[in-house]
């Protein structure tokens, strides 16, 4: 298994095991972006969402602690942070979903080995 696949699988593993802060730190180092702040609790106007990224404060907000351990949600929101921290453009939600799914596929593949 190549290094990129190992990295992605390890990130999902960390999130599933409640080490989301560590996973986000490693993601930030890997992609060379600042580490976003993390908050449990949603900002006003976003109560219906599981999580959201606020660019102004560079903070990922999670509705509940359980959401904080959901790899898809964590990676989806990290993608928004990554996108805003770099010059990435286009298909924001679709690309955030693909980003998260790519990590989860790597994790599932690694488990099969």
C-alpha positions in Angstrom: 0.0 0.0 0.0 1.4 3.4 -0.9 2.1 6.2 1.6 -0.8 8.4 0.5 -3.3 5.5 1.1 -1.7 4.7 4.5 -2.0 8.4 5.5 -5.7 8.6 4.5 -6.5 5.4 6.2 -4.7 6.5 9.4 -6.7 9.8 9.4 -10.0 8.0 9.3 -8.8 5.6 12.0 -7.9 8.5 14.3 -11.3 10.2 13.8 -13.2 6.9 14.5 -11.2 6.5 17.6 -12.0 9.9 19.0 -8.6 11.5 18.1 -10.1 14.1 15.7 -7.9 17.0 16.9 -4.8 14.9 16.2 -6.2 13.9 12.7 -6.9 17.6 11.9 -3.4 18.6 13.0 -1.9 15.9 10.8 -4.1 16.9 7.8 -3.1 20.6 8.3 0.6 19.6 8.3 0.2 17.3 5.3 -1.6 20.0 3.2 0.6 22.8 4.7 -2.3 24.9 6.0 -2.9 26.5 9.4 -4.7 24.2 11.9 -8.4 25.3 12.1 -10.0 25.9 15.5 -12.6 23.3 16.6 -15.8 24.0 18.5 -18.7 21.7 19.6 -21.8 23.8 19.1 -23.1 25.6 16.1 -23.0 29.3 15.3 -26.4 31.0 15.0 -28.2 30.3 11.8 -26.6 26.8 11.3 -28.4 24.8 13.8 -29.9 22.3 11.2 -26.4 21.3 9.9 -24.3 18.6 11.4 -21.2 20.8 11.1 -20.0 23.9 9.3 -16.8 25.8 8.6 -16.6 29.5 9.4 -14.0 31.2 7.2 -13.8 34.4 9.2 -12.8 32.6 12.4 -11.1 29.6 10.7 -13.2 27.4 12.9 -14.9 24.0 12.2 -18.1 23.9 14.3 -19.7 20.5 15.1 -23.3 20.2 16.3 -22.6 17.4 18.7 -19.7 15.4 20.0 -20.8 12.4 18.1 -20.5 14.4 14.8 -16.9 15.1 15.9 -16.2 11.4 15.4 -17.8 11.0 12.0 -15.0 10.8 9.4 -17.2 12.0 6.5 -18.4 15.1 8.3 -14.9 15.9 9.7 -13.2 15.5 6.4 -15.9 17.3 4.5 -15.5 20.4 6.7 -11.7 20.2 6.7 -11.9 20.4 2.9 -13.7 23.7 3.3 -10.9 24.9 5.5 -8.3 23.6 3.0 -10.1 25.3 0.1 -10.2 28.6 1.9 -6.6 28.4 2.9 -5.3 27.7 -0.6 -6.2 28.7 -4.1 -8.5 25.8 -4.8 -11.7 26.6 -6.7 -14.9 25.0 -8.1 -17.7 22.6 -7.0 -17.4 23.3 -3.3 -19.9 20.8 -1.8 -19.4 18.1 -4.4 -15.6 18.3 -4.0 -15.8 18.3 -0.3 -17.9 15.1 -0.5 -15.3 13.6 -2.9 -12.5 14.6 -0.6 -14.1 12.8 2.4 -15.1 9.8 0.4 -11.6 9.4 -0.9 -10.3 9.1 2.7 -13.0 6.6 3.7 -12.3 4.4 0.6 -8.6 4.3 1.6 -9.6 3.2 5.1 -12.0 0.5 3.8 -9.3 -0.7 1.4 -6.7 -0.8 4.2 -9.0 -2.9 6.4 -9.4 -5.5 3.6 -5.6 -6.1 3.5 
